[in-house]
Amino acid sequence: MALPVREQLTYWGIAAAVFLLMLWLLGQVILPFVIGGAIAYFLDPVADRLERLGLSRVLATAAITLAVVLVVVLAVLLVIPALLREATALVETAPGLLQNLVAFLTDRFPDLMDESSTLRQSLASVAAMLQSRAGEVVNTLVSTAFSIINVIVLIVIVPVVSFYLLMDWDRVVAHVDSLLPRDHAPTIRRLAAEIDRTLASFIRGQGTVCLILGTFYAVALTLAGLQFGLVIGAVAGLLTFIPYFGTIVGGALSIGFALFQFWGEWQMIAIVAGIFAFGQFVEGNFLTPKLVGGSVGLHPVWLLFALSAFGSLFGFVGLLVAVPVAAALGVLARFAVERYRASLLYGGATPPGRSGAIDAAPLPHPPADPPGDGGDRGAG
């Protein structure tokens, strides 16, 4: 006999509260395990495909791990230092860039940049603030990067966790399935499958799109000679995971810096704009339809709210779990709406064959006009 609904809600509510409490208390402790689990989930389809080609699960996992380690080592040695250098230089030169922007606008739009104009005063105040806080921002960025991506975590714990989870992924899933409450196992499996489809589309598909676009933008803008092109390209590719927002911010950064740096060299500005336009064309017509597919079920506003809320409450770990939790809550919300529409609360106690709407009884014929009024109304 199944438990009453009230007791089931109590138990599931306690489980959710325990999960959030553990996330809050053990955030930094579970960070490598969350990253390792995300990597294993991301690479599980690759391991399954290698198994279908004839490799054992252990060999497939070892081959994938070796390839990922090589990519990470190359990134650490070649890409990440260059990104950090350009990001630090961008922060340090931001006040000077704003001053150059003021001079640029004053030279070409003197009426707009009058001494008493609000725009000039605002830019001057922003430049002064950046000048006073540039060193603090740089130190914070560097210290935060080294505190979050700890060398030991990156080199030892995350690869080990990823390796074992990837090797045992199918067995872990089967074990969790065996622990599901029997009365609700079919429903939970269906919801889990929907969550998996959403996450697969977003994390695997959209993550691959971001990686491809970020690499393309960074390399192409750097080769085009755009100052800070590596950082701008990486940011433009990273923000692609938020529809429209990534396009707007990436385009504004790329073309804005090009206008500021290459003013008068219209062919260079056209090259930078063409790089971004080509990237958007490839992303919209090939990458997203092929790798992501249709709607992934995560509205951009809901995604931004989840990232902001979980990042504020649980720090960097919250940012990592925000997308899976947002996907799960979205699927559960759609399931709740589906059950609500099938309930008596929504449909009422309507007999079979009836539409549920209030039957419209034929209205009685309007009363006849009083004698003597018809002629007067018709004459008006």
VEXVO-821344 format. One record per residue (C-alpha): residue in three letters; residue number from 1; x, y, z; chain. Coordinates in Angstrom, 1 decimal, m for minus. Layout:
VEXVO-821344
[r ALA,NUM,[X,Y,Z],A],
...
//
This chain:
VEXVO-821344
[r MET,1,[0.0,0.0,0.0],A],
[r ALA,2,[1.4,3.3,m1.0],A],
[r LEU,3,[2.2,6.1,1.5],A],
[r PRO,4,[m0.3,8.9,1.7],A],
[r VAL,5,[0.6,11.9,m0.5],A],
[r ARG,6,[1.2,14.1,2.5],A],
[r GLU,7,[3.8,11.7,3.9],A],
[r GLN,8,[5.5,11.4,0.5],A],
[r LEU,9,[5.8,15.2,0.2],A],
[r THR,10,[7.3,15.3,3.7],A],
[r TYR,11,[10.0,12.7,2.8],A],
[r TRP,12,[10.8,14.3,m0.5],A],
[r GLY,13,[10.9,17.8,1.2],A],
[r ILE,14,[13.3,16.5,3.8],A],
[r ALA,15,[15.5,15.0,1.1],A],
[r ALA,16,[15.6,18.3,m0.8],A],
[r ALA,17,[16.4,20.2,2.4],A],
[r VAL,18,[19.3,17.8,3.2],A],
[r PHE,19,[20.7,18.2,m0.3],A],
[r LEU,20,[20.7,22.0,0.0],A],
[r LEU,21,[22.2,21.9,3.5],A],
[r MET,22,[25.0,19.5,2.4],A],
[r LEU,23,[25.6,21.7,m0.6],A],
[r TRP,24,[25.9,24.8,1.6],A],
[r LEU,25,[28.1,23.1,4.3],A],
[r LEU,26,[30.4,21.1,2.0],A],
[r GLY,27,[30.7,23.4,m1.0],A],
[r GLN,28,[34.5,23.4,m1.4],A],
[r VAL,29,[34.8,19.8,m0.2],A],
[r ILE,30,[32.5,18.4,m2.9],A],
[r LEU,31,[33.8,20.7,m5.6],A],
[r PRO,32,[36.2,18.2,m7.2],A],
[r PHE,33,[33.5,15.5,m7.1],A],
[r VAL,34,[30.9,17.7,m8.7],A],
[r ILE,35,[33.4,18.6,m11.5],A],
[r GLY,36,[34.4,15.0,m11.9],A],
[r GLY,37,[30.7,13.9,m12.1],A],
[r ALA,38,[30.0,16.6,m14.7],A],
[r ILE,39,[33.0,15.4,m16.8],A],
[r ALA,40,[31.9,11.8,m16.5],A],
[r TYR,41,[28.4,12.7,m17.6],A],
[r PHE,42,[29.7,14.7,m20.5],A],
[r LEU,43,[31.9,11.9,m21.8],A],
[r ASP,44,[29.7,8.9,m21.1],A],
[r PRO,45,[28.2,8.9,m24.7],A],
[r VAL,46,[31.8,8.8,m26.1],A],
[r ALA,47,[32.6,5.8,m23.9],A],
[r ASP,48,[29.4,4.1,m25.0],A],
[r ARG,49,[30.3,4.6,m28.6],A],
[r LEU,50,[33.8,3.2,m28.1],A],
[r GLU,51,[32.2,0.2,m26.4],A],
[r ARG,52,[30.0,m0.4,m29.5],A],
[r LEU,53,[33.2,m0.3,m31.6],A],
[r GLY,54,[34.6,m3.2,m29.6],A],
[r LEU,55,[36.6,m1.7,m26.7],A],
[r SER,56,[35.9,m2.8,m23.2],A],
[r ARG,57,[34.6,m0.2,m20.7],A],
[r VAL,58,[38.0,0.0,m19.0],A],
[r LEU,59,[39.9,0.6,m22.3],A],
[r ALA,60,[37.4,3.1,m23.5],A],
[r THR,61,[37.7,5.0,m20.2],A],
[r ALA,62,[41.5,4.9,m20.3],A],
[r ALA,63,[41.6,6.2,m23.8],A],
[r ILE,64,[39.2,9.0,m23.1],A],
[r THR,65,[41.0,10.0,m19.9],A],
[r LEU,66,[44.4,10.1,m21.7],A],
[r ALA,67,[43.0,12.3,m24.4],A],
[r VAL,68,[41.4,14.7,m21.9],A],
[r VAL,69,[44.5,14.9,m19.8],A],
[r LEU,70,[46.6,15.8,m22.9],A],
[r VAL,71,[44.1,18.5,m23.9],A],
[r VAL,72,[44.0,19.9,m20.3],A],
[r VAL,73,[47.9,19.9,m20.2],A],
[r LEU,74,[48.1,21.8,m23.5],A],
[r ALA,75,[45.5,24.3,m22.3],A],
[r VAL,76,[47.3,24.9,m19.0],A],
[r LEU,77,[50.6,25.3,m20.8],A],
[r LEU,78,[49.5,27.4,m23.8],A],
[r VAL,79,[46.0,28.8,m23.6],A],
[r ILE,80,[45.3,29.6,m19.9],A],
[r PRO,81,[48.4,31.7,m19.3],A],
[r ALA,82,[47.7,33.8,m22.4],A],
[r LEU,83,[44.1,34.3,m21.3],A],
[r LEU,84,[45.2,35.4,m17.8],A],
[r ARG,85,[47.8,37.8,m19.2],A],
[r GLU,86,[45.3,39.4,m21.6],A],
[r ALA,87,[42.5,39.6,m18.9],A],
[r THR,88,[45.0,41.2,m16.5],A],
[r ALA,89,[46.2,43.6,m19.1],A],
[r LEU,90,[42.6,44.5,m20.0],A],
[r VAL,91,[41.7,45.2,m16.4],A],
[r GLU,92,[44.8,47.3,m15.9],A],
[r THR,93,[44.4,49.3,m19.1],A],
[r ALA,94,[40.6,49.8,m18.7],A],
[r PRO,95,[41.0,53.4,m17.2],A],
[r GLY,96,[43.3,54.4,m20.0],A],
[r LEU,97,[40.9,52.8,m22.6],A],
[r LEU,98,[38.1,54.9,m21.2],A],
[r GLN,99,[40.2,58.1,m21.3],A],
[r ASN,100,[41.1,57.3,m24.9],A],
[r LEU,101,[37.4,56.7,m25.6],A],
[r VAL,102,[36.6,60.1,m24.2],A],
[r ALA,103,[39.2,61.7,m26.4],A],
[r PHE,104,[38.0,59.7,m29.4],A],
[r LEU,105,[34.4,60.8,m28.9],A],
[r THR,106,[35.4,64.4,m28.2],A],
[r ASP,107,[37.4,64.5,m31.4],A],
[r ARG,108,[34.7,63.1,m33.6],A],
[r PHE,109,[31.5,64.2,m31.8],A],
[r PRO,110,[32.4,67.5,m30.1],A],
[r ASP,111,[28.8,68.5,m29.5],A],
[r LEU,112,[28.0,65.2,m27.7],A],
[r MET,113,[31.1,65.4,m25.5],A],
[r ASP,114,[30.8,69.0,m24.3],A],
[r GLU,115,[32.5,69.7,m20.9],A],
[r SER,116,[29.1,69.9,m19.2],A],
[r SER,117,[27.5,66.9,m20.9],A],
[r THR,118,[26.2,64.0,m18.7],A],
[r LEU,119,[27.9,61.4,m20.9],A],
[r ARG,120,[31.4,62.9,m20.4],A],
[r GLN,121,[30.9,63.3,m16.7],A],
[r SER,122,[29.7,59.6,m16.4],A],
[r LEU,123,[32.7,58.3,m18.4],A],
[r ALA,124,[35.1,60.4,m16.3],A],
[r SER,125,[33.6,59.0,m13.0],A],
[r VAL,126,[33.8,55.4,m14.4],A],
[r ALA,127,[37.4,55.9,m15.4],A],
[r ALA,128,[38.3,57.3,m11.9],A],
[r MET,129,[36.6,54.4,m10.2],A],
[r LEU,130,[38.5,51.9,m12.4],A],
[r GLN,131,[41.7,53.7,m11.8],A],
[r SER,132,[41.3,53.4,m8.1],A],
[r ARG,133,[40.2,49.8,m8.1],A],
[r ALA,134,[42.2,48.3,m11.0],A],
[r GLY,135,[44.9,46.8,m8.8],A],
[r GLU,136,[42.3,45.4,m6.4],A],
[r VAL,137,[40.3,43.8,m9.2],A],
[r VAL,138,[43.5,42.2,m10.7],A],
[r ASN,139,[44.5,40.7,m7.3],A],
[r THR,140,[41.0,39.5,m6.7],A],
[r LEU,141,[40.8,37.8,m10.1],A],
[r VAL,142,[44.2,36.1,m9.7],A],
[r SER,143,[43.6,35.0,m6.1],A],
[r THR,144,[40.1,33.7,m6.9],A],
[r ALA,145,[41.3,31.8,m9.9],A],
[r PHE,146,[44.0,30.0,m7.9],A],
[r SER,147,[41.6,29.4,m4.9],A],
[r ILE,148,[38.9,27.8,m7.1],A],
[r ILE,149,[41.1,25.8,m9.5],A],
[r ASN,150,[43.5,24.4,m7.0],A],
[r VAL,151,[46.5,22.6,m8.6],A],
[r ILE,152,[45.9,19.5,m6.5],A],
[r VAL,153,[42.2,19.4,m7.4],A],
[r LEU,154,[43.0,19.9,m11.1],A],
[r ILE,155,[45.8,17.4,m11.4],A],
[r VAL,156,[44.8,14.6,m8.9],A],
[r ILE,157,[41.3,14.5,m7.6],A],
[r VAL,158,[39.2,15.5,m10.6],A],
[r PRO,159,[40.8,13.1,m13.1],A],
[r VAL,160,[40.6,10.2,m10.6],A],
[r VAL,161,[36.9,10.9,m9.8],A],
[r SER,162,[36.1,11.3,m13.5],A],
[r PHE,163,[37.9,8.1,m14.4],A],
[r TYR,164,[36.1,5.9,m11.8],A],
[r LEU,165,[32.7,7.5,m12.4],A],
[r LEU,166,[33.0,7.2,m16.2],A],
[r MET,167,[34.1,3.5,m15.8],A],
[r ASP,168,[31.2,2.7,m13.5],A],
[r TRP,169,[28.6,5.1,m14.9],A],
[r ASP,170,[26.2,2.4,m16.2],A],
[r ARG,171,[26.5,0.4,m13.0],A],
[r VAL,172,[25.8,3.5,m10.8],A],
[r VAL,173,[22.7,4.3,m12.8],A],
[r ALA,174,[21.5,0.7,m12.5],A],
[r HIS,175,[22.1,0.7,m8.8],A],
[r VAL,176,[20.2,4.0,m8.3],A],
[r ASP,177,[17.4,2.6,m10.4],A],
[r SER,178,[17.2,m0.5,m8.1],A],
[r LEU,179,[16.6,1.8,m5.1],A],
[r LEU,180,[13.7,3.7,m6.6],A],
[r PRO,181,[10.3,3.2,m4.8],A],
[r ARG,182,[8.5,0.5,m6.7],A],
[r ASP,183,[5.2,2.4,m6.9],A],
[r HIS,184,[6.7,5.4,m8.4],A],
[r ALA,185,[9.6,3.9,m10.4],A],
[r PRO,186,[8.0,4.3,m13.9],A],
[r THR,187,[7.2,7.9,m13.2],A],
[r ILE,188,[10.6,8.7,m11.8],A],
[r ARG,189,[12.2,7.0,m14.8],A],
[r ARG,190,[10.2,9.0,m17.2],A],
[r LEU,191,[11.1,12.3,m15.4],A],
[r ALA,192,[14.7,11.3,m15.2],A],
[r ALA,193,[14.8,10.6,m18.9],A],
[r GLU,194,[13.3,14.0,m19.6],A],
[r ILE,195,[15.9,15.6,m17.4],A],
[r ASP,196,[18.7,13.7,m19.1],A],
[r ARG,197,[17.5,14.8,m22.5],A],
[r THR,198,[17.4,18.4,m21.3],A],
[r LEU,199,[20.8,18.2,m19.8],A],
[r ALA,200,[22.3,16.3,m22.7],A],
[r SER,201,[21.0,19.0,m25.1],A],
[r PHE,202,[22.2,21.9,m22.9],A],
[r ILE,203,[25.4,20.7,m21.3],A],
[r ARG,204,[26.8,18.4,m24.0],A],
[r GLY,205,[25.3,20.2,m27.0],A],
[r GLN,206,[25.5,23.8,m25.9],A],
[r GLY,207,[28.8,23.2,m24.2],A],
[r THR,208,[30.3,21.9,m27.4],A],
[r VAL,209,[28.9,24.9,m29.3],A],
[r CYS,210,[30.4,27.3,m26.8],A],
[r LEU,211,[33.8,25.6,m27.0],A],
[r ILE,212,[33.8,25.6,m30.9],A],
[r LEU,213,[32.7,29.2,m31.1],A],
[r GLY,214,[35.0,30.4,m28.4],A],
[r THR,215,[38.0,28.8,m30.1],A],
[r PHE,216,[37.0,30.2,m33.5],A],
[r TYR,217,[36.4,33.8,m32.2],A],
[r ALA,218,[39.6,33.8,m30.1],A],
[r VAL,219,[41.8,32.6,m32.9],A],
[r ALA,220,[40.2,34.6,m35.7],A],
[r LEU,221,[40.0,37.9,m33.8],A],
[r THR,222,[43.7,37.5,m32.6],A],
[r LEU,223,[44.8,36.8,m36.2],A],
[r ALA,224,[42.8,39.9,m37.4],A],
[r GLY,225,[44.9,42.0,m35.0],A],
[r LEU,226,[42.1,43.0,m32.6],A],
[r GLN,227,[43.5,44.1,m29.3],A],
[r PHE,228,[42.5,41.7,m26.5],A],
[r GLY,229,[41.0,39.4,m29.2],A],
[r LEU,230,[41.8,36.3,m27.2],A],
[r VAL,231,[39.8,37.4,m24.2],A],
[r ILE,232,[36.9,38.9,m26.3],A],
[r GLY,233,[36.6,35.7,m28.3],A],
[r ALA,234,[36.6,33.5,m25.2],A],
[r VAL,235,[33.9,35.7,m23.6],A],
[r ALA,236,[31.8,35.8,m26.8],A],
[r GLY,237,[32.0,32.0,m27.0],A],
[r LEU,238,[31.3,31.4,m23.3],A],
[r LEU,239,[28.2,33.6,m23.3],A],
[r THR,240,[26.7,31.7,m26.3],A],
[r PHE,241,[25.1,29.3,m23.9],A],
[r ILE,242,[22.5,32.1,m23.1],A],
[r PRO,243,[20.5,32.7,m26.3],A],
[r TYR,244,[20.4,36.2,m27.7],A],
[r PHE,245,[22.5,37.5,m24.7],A],
[r GLY,246,[25.6,35.9,m26.0],A],
[r THR,247,[25.0,37.3,m29.5],A],
[r ILE,248,[24.4,40.8,m28.2],A],
[r VAL,249,[27.3,41.0,m25.8],A],
[r GLY,250,[29.7,39.2,m28.1],A],
[r GLY,251,[28.8,41.3,m31.1],A],
[r ALA,252,[29.0,44.5,m29.0],A],
[r LEU,253,[32.4,43.6,m27.6],A],
[r SER,254,[33.9,42.5,m31.0],A],
[r ILE,255,[32.6,45.3,m33.2],A],
[r GLY,256,[32.9,48.0,m30.4],A],
[r PHE,257,[36.6,47.3,m29.9],A],
[r ALA,258,[37.1,47.2,m33.6],A],
[r LEU,259,[35.5,50.6,m34.1],A],
[r PHE,260,[37.6,52.0,m31.3],A],
[r GLN,261,[40.9,50.5,m32.5],A],
[r PHE,262,[40.5,50.6,m36.3],A],
[r TRP,263,[38.5,53.8,m36.8],A],
[r GLY,264,[39.0,54.9,m40.3],A],
[r GLU,265,[40.3,51.5,m41.4],A],
[r TRP,266,[37.0,50.3,m42.5],A],
[r GLN,267,[38.2,47.1,m44.1],A],
[r MET,268,[39.6,46.0,m40.7],A],
[r ILE,269,[36.3,46.8,m39.0],A],
[r ALA,270,[34.5,44.9,m41.8],A],
[r ILE,271,[36.8,41.9,m41.2],A],
[r VAL,272,[36.0,41.8,m37.4],A],
[r ALA,273,[32.3,42.2,m38.1],A],
[r GLY,274,[32.5,39.5,m40.8],A],
[r ILE,275,[34.2,37.1,m38.3],A],
[r PHE,276,[31.4,37.5,m35.8],A],
[r ALA,277,[28.7,37.4,m38.5],A],
[r PHE,278,[30.2,34.2,m39.9],A],
[r GLY,279,[30.4,32.6,m36.5],A],
[r GLN,280,[26.7,33.4,m35.8],A],
[r PHE,281,[25.7,32.0,m39.2],A],
[r VAL,282,[27.6,28.8,m38.6],A],
[r GLU,283,[26.2,28.6,m35.0],A],
[r GLY,284,[22.6,29.2,m36.0],A],
[r ASN,285,[22.5,27.0,m39.2],A],
[r PHE,286,[24.8,24.2,m38.4],A],
[r LEU,287,[26.2,23.9,m34.9],A],
[r THR,288,[23.0,24.4,m32.8],A],
[r PRO,289,[20.7,22.4,m35.0],A],
[r LYS,290,[23.2,19.5,m35.2],A],
[r LEU,291,[24.5,19.5,m31.6],A],
[r VAL,292,[21.7,21.0,m29.5],A],
[r GLY,293,[18.6,20.2,m31.6],A],
[r GLY,294,[15.3,21.8,m30.7],A],
[r SER,295,[14.3,23.6,m27.6],A],
[r VAL,296,[16.3,22.4,m24.6],A],
[r GLY,297,[13.5,23.3,m22.2],A],
[r LEU,298,[15.6,25.9,m20.3],A],
[r HIS,299,[14.3,29.5,m20.7],A],
[r PRO,300,[17.1,32.0,m20.7],A],
[r VAL,301,[15.4,34.0,m17.9],A],
[r TRP,302,[15.0,30.9,m15.8],A],
[r LEU,303,[18.6,29.9,m16.4],A],
[r LEU,304,[19.9,33.3,m15.4],A],
[r PHE,305,[17.8,33.3,m12.3],A],
[r ALA,306,[19.1,29.8,m11.3],A],
[r LEU,307,[22.7,30.8,m12.0],A],
[r SER,308,[22.4,34.0,m9.9],A],
[r ALA,309,[20.5,32.3,m7.0],A],
[r PHE,310,[22.7,29.2,m6.7],A],
[r GLY,311,[25.9,31.2,m7.3],A],
[r SER,312,[25.0,33.7,m4.6],A],
[r LEU,313,[24.0,31.0,m2.1],A],
[r PHE,314,[26.6,28.3,m2.7],A],
[r GLY,315,[29.4,30.0,m4.5],A],
[r PHE,316,[31.2,28.3,m7.4],A],
[r VAL,317,[29.7,24.9,m6.6],A],
[r GLY,318,[26.3,26.5,m6.9],A],
[r LEU,319,[27.1,27.7,m10.4],A],
[r LEU,320,[28.1,24.1,m11.4],A],
[r VAL,321,[24.9,22.6,m10.0],A],
[r ALA,322,[22.6,25.4,m11.1],A],
[r VAL,323,[22.0,24.1,m14.6],A],
[r PRO,324,[21.1,20.5,m13.6],A],
[r VAL,325,[18.9,21.7,m10.8],A],
[r ALA,326,[17.2,24.2,m13.1],A],
[r ALA,327,[16.6,21.5,m15.7],A],
[r ALA,328,[15.2,19.1,m13.0],A],
[r LEU,329,[12.9,21.8,m11.6],A],
[r GLY,330,[11.7,22.7,m15.1],A],
[r VAL,331,[10.8,19.1,m15.8],A],
[r LEU,332,[9.1,18.7,m12.5],A],
[r ALA,333,[7.2,21.9,m13.0],A],
[r ARG,334,[5.9,20.7,m16.4],A],
[r PHE,335,[5.0,17.4,m14.8],A],
[r ALA,336,[3.1,19.2,m12.0],A],
[r VAL,337,[1.2,21.3,m14.7],A],
[r GLU,338,[0.4,18.1,m16.6],A],
[r ARG,339,[m1.0,16.4,m13.4],A],
[r TYR,340,[m2.9,19.6,m12.5],A],
[r ARG,341,[m4.6,19.6,m15.9],A],
[r ALA,342,[m5.6,16.0,m15.4],A],
[r SER,343,[m7.0,16.6,m11.9],A],
[r LEU,344,[m10.5,17.4,m10.7],A],
[r LEU,345,[m9.2,20.7,m9.4],A],
[r TYR,346,[m8.7,21.9,m13.0],A],
[r GLY,347,[m11.4,20.0,m14.9],A],
[r GLY,348,[m14.1,19.7,m12.2],A],
[r ALA,349,[m16.5,16.8,m11.8],A],
[r THR,350,[m17.6,16.9,m15.5],A],
[r PRO,351,[m19.5,13.8,m16.7],A],
[r PRO,352,[m17.9,11.9,m19.6],A],
[r GLY,353,[m18.7,13.4,m23.0],A],
[r ARG,354,[m19.2,16.9,m21.7],A],
[r SER,355,[m16.8,19.7,m22.6],A],
[r GLY,356,[m16.5,21.0,m19.0],A],
[r ALA,357,[m17.7,24.4,m20.1],A],
[r ILE,358,[m21.0,25.9,m18.9],A],
[r ASP,359,[m23.7,24.8,m21.2],A],
[r ALA,360,[m25.3,27.7,m23.0],A],
[r ALA,361,[m29.0,27.3,m22.7],A],
[r PRO,362,[m31.0,28.9,m25.5],A],
[r LEU,363,[m32.0,32.4,m24.5],A],
[r PRO,364,[m35.7,33.2,m24.5],A],
[r HIS,365,[m37.0,35.4,m27.3],A],
[r PRO,366,[m36.8,39.1,m26.4],A],
[r PRO,367,[m40.2,40.5,m25.4],A],
[r ALA,368,[m42.2,42.2,m28.0],A],
[r ASP,369,[m42.0,45.9,m28.2],A],
[r PRO,370,[m44.7,47.7,m26.4],A],
[r PRO,371,[m47.5,48.7,m28.7],A],
[r GLY,372,[m46.8,52.0,m30.3],A],
[r ASP,373,[m43.0,52.0,m29.7],A],
[r GLY,374,[m42.0,50.0,m32.8],A],
[r GLY,375,[m42.9,52.7,m35.3],A],
[r ASP,376,[m41.1,55.4,m33.3],A],
[r ARG,377,[m37.9,53.3,m33.1],A],
[r GLY,378,[m38.0,52.4,m36.7],A],
[r ALA,379,[m38.5,56.0,m37.7],A],
[r GLY,380,[m35.4,57.1,m35.8],A],
//
